[in-house]
Each structure stands twice: as structure tokens, then as C-alpha cells.
Amino acid sequence: MGGCAALTHMGVFALARHHMWPELANALGFGVAFFVSFAGHRLLSFRDAATSVATSFARFVVTALAGFVSNELVFVLLLRALGWPSLAALFTALVFAAGQTFMLSRFWAFRR
């Protein structure tokens, strides 16, 4: 399910990056993809979660924000400090943050 959220994030970023700073386009992509990610995790990946939807949502907000902070830090480092193209920097940042988000989701947000 994370793949759908990542594609959503990248799609929104690709559409928005020409109209705003890349860092803001990344944040916008995250905001839209957040809901795709939560729905997929709750309804598919962790459908047998022992937590309520409200508890899972509150925990996932924290989990997703932690992932976004990691994503944005890696993105800015690659984009601004190393001069990578924006889509390559975003892809790498998404892969980096995905592992962290999955682990926090599996063992905390949607604890079984």
C-alpha cells in the first residue's frame, strides 16, 4: 500500500513543483498521500489491528509526521546540498522514509 501513497506523493509533487518551491511541493504531496497511506494501512496492510480507528489515526499522524521529517531532511540534503534533480531526490527520500514509517506503523500505530 505504501507504493500507492508514494506514487500519489510523487504525482502531486510533479504537478506542483513548477508552481512553488520544491520543499513546499514535497509537503503538499505528503499531505495528499497521507490519507491514501492511512486508508491503505488501516483497510489492507493492518486490517487486523487491535487498535481503534481513532487510536490508529492519532498514532499514524505521529508516525507519518516523523516519516515526513526524515523525508524532507533527506530531500533538502540531496536537492540543495548535493544538487540532485528534484524527482531523483524525492524518490530517494521517499524510499528512506518508507522503512521508518512501516516499522512505526507495524509495531506502534497499528499494533496487532
C-alpha positions, 0 to 999 in steps of 0.5 A: 500500500505504501507504493500507492501513497508514494506514487500519489506523493510523487504525482502531486509533487510533479504537478506542483513543483513548477508552481512553488518551491520544491520543499513546499511541493514535497509537503503538499504531496505528503499531505495528499498521500497521507490519507491514501497511506492511512486508508491503505494501512488501516483497510489492507496492510493492518486490517487486523489491528487491535487498535481503534480507528481513532487510536490508529489515526492519532498514532499514524499522524505521529508516525507519518509526521516523523516519516515526513521529517526524515523525508524532507531532511533527506530531500533538502540534503540531496536537492540543495546540498548535493544538487540532485534533480528534484524527482531523483531526490524525492524518490530517494527520500521517499524510499528512506522514509518508507522503512521508518514509517512501516516499522512505526506503523507495524509495531506502534500505530497499528499494533496487532 
